[in-house]
Amino acid sequence: MPKYRIRRTYLRQKDGTLGGTAFNVAVKMDGHPAFPDPPVKLADLKAAALGFNDAVGVCQDGTRRDTLRKNALKAALIALLNTLVYYVEAKSDNNPLTIVSAGFTLSNRGKNLPVPVGAVSINALTNPKSGCLNLAMTYGPYVWGFEVQVSIAPGIWVAAGYFTDPSDVTIEGLTPCQIYGVRVRVHGSKNQVSGWSDAVSHMAM
C-alpha cells in the first residue's frame, strides 16, 4: 500500500492566497477528532493567517519595512503549516480522507523513492533595482522551491521570501547601502529540504 503524503502547495501560493489556505486548515482542524493535540495552537494559526493578510494589503502601497515585515510573517506562517504537515501525516493512519479533511492536499500516489534534492549554492548576487538583490544559483534538477534568508548581524538570519521561479529569486525591501549576508536552501519532492548554502555578502543599492 502506498504511503500517502501531503503536498505542500502552500509553499508555491501567491501572497493573496496563502493566508486563506492557512485559515482554512485552522478551521478544519479545530475540534477534529483525529487531531486532538496539534503541536500548533489553531487560534495562533488563525491569527497568523489574518496578520499575514493584513501585511499583504499594507505592502501594496507600503514601504520597504512593510515588505520585510510581510516576508517575516509569511515565513512564520509557512513554518506553522510545515509543523502541522508532519503531525497530520503521523496522526492520519495513512488514511487519505483523514488527511484531506484537515484542509491539506494529497501528493501523487507512488511507490518510488524520491530523487535526492541535492545542494544549492549562490553563484552571484546582483542589484536589479534599488532595495533589491537577485540570486543566481546552482542547484539540482528536482527542485521546486527556494527559501531565502538575509542577515545584517552575525548569526542572526531573517526570512526574505519563498520563490518558485529560479529565474526570478529577487529579495525586495532592502535598505540601500546596507551589506547583507544571503543564504538559500531548496525544497523538492516528498517534502525534502536541503541544507543551507554558504552565505554570500553583497551591498543593496
N, C-alpha and C positions, 0 to 999 in steps of 0.2 A: 504494500500500500504506500502511495507517495506521501511524503511529508508536506503538509500544507504550510505555506509561509505567507507573511503579509508583504504586499508590495508597497514600498514607501513612495507612493505617488505624491505625497505632500512635499517631498524634497524638490520636486520639479514644478510645483504650482506657482502661479503668479501671486504677487502680494495680495491682490484683491480677492483671491480665492482661499488662501491658506488659513486665514482666521476662521472662515466659515467651516472649513473641514475640521479644524481642531475643536470648535464649539460643538459640532455635530457628534464627534467622538465622545466628548464630555457628557452630552445629553443622553446618548445611547448607553453609555457605561454606568451612568448614575443609577444605582439600585439594581443593577443587573445581577441575577443570582449566580451566574458563572464567574463573576469577577468581584468577590466580596471585599477584597483587601488590596485595591490598586496601590502601587508604590507612589503614585502621584495623586494628590487631592484633586478631585474633579472640579471642585469650586475654584481651585487655583488655576486649573487648565482653562476654565471658562473665563476667568479674569484675565489670564494671559492672552487669550484669543481676542477679547474685546479691547484690551490695551493695545495690542498689535494693530488691530483695525483702525483704532483712533490715530495711531502713529502714522499709518499709511496715508490717511486723509490729510494729516498735517504736512506730510512731505510733498504733497502736490504743489504747494506754494511755500514750502518751508526753506530752512537754512541747511547748511552742511551739518550742523549739530543735530538737526532734526533727522537727517538721513542716517547719521551714525546711531542715534537712539533707535530708529526704526530697525536698523540692521541688528542691533543688540537684542531687541525684543523678538525679532524673527528667530535668531539663533536660540534664544531661551525657549521659545515656543516649540521649535523643532526638537530640542533636547527632551522636552516633556513627552512629546509624541514618540520619540525613539525609545524612551524608557517604557512607555505603555506597550509598544510593539512586542518587546521581549516578554512582558508579563502576559499579554493576551495569548501569544503563541504557547507559552508554558501552561496556561490555565485552560486552554480550549480543548484539550484532549484530542488534538488533531481533527476536530470537527469543523468543517468549512462553514457550516451555517452559524456556529457559535462565533467564529472569527468575524464573519460579515455583520453579525448582529451587534458587534462592538463599534461599528462605523468604519472599519478598515476594509481595504480591497485585497483580494487574494492575488498572489502571483500566479504565473502559469504553472500548471502541474508538470512534474517531470522528475525522473529518477537520476539524471546526470548530475555529477558533481559540478559545482560552479567553477568557471575558469578563474584562476587567481587574479585578483585585481591589480597586483603589482605595485610598483612605487611611482612616485611623481617627483619631478624636480623643476625648479624655476630657472629658465634659461635667461630671461631678461625681464626688466620692468621698464616701462616707458610711460610718458606723460601725454595721453591723447588730448587732454584739455585741463584747464585749471581745476585743482582739487581732486584729480583722478589719477589712478595708476592702473595700467593694463599689464596682465601677466602673459608671457609667452612660456609655454611649458612643454616638457617631455613626459609622456605617460603611456600606459598600455592601451591595447585596442578594446578592452571590455570595460570601459568606464562610462558612466552616465551622469556623474555629479562631481562638482568641485567645491570644496568648503575652504574658505579663505579666512585667515586671521591676520591682524596687524598689531604692532607693538611700538610704543614710543618710550618704554621703560623696561629695563632688564627683567625678564621672567614674567612680565605681565602681558597677556595676549587678549585681544578683544575681537569678537566675531565681526567680520567685514562682508559677509554675504555668502550665499549658496548660488551656484551657477550651473547651468546645463549645456550651454553653448561654449565649447572650448575656444572658439574664435573671438569671444566677447566676454572674457573674465576681467571685468573692469571694476575696481573699487572706487566708489564715489564718496563725496562728503568729507574729503581730507582737508587738512589745513595747509595752505600754500607755505612753502619754505620750511616745512617740518619734515625731518627724516623719519621714515617708517621702516621697521622691520616687517617683512611679509613672509608668511608660510602658507602652504596649501596641503590638503590631503584629498584623496579621491574616493568616491563611492562606486561600487559595482554590484554585480548580480548577487542574489542571496544575502543581501544586507551586509556585504563586505565593505570594510573601510580600511584604507591604507594607513600607514604611519605618516606623521607629519614630515614634509620636505625640510631640507636645510633652509634656514632663514636667509633671505636676501634683503639688503637695505637699499633704499632709494629715496630721494627727496621729492615730495609733491610740489608741483609748480603752481 
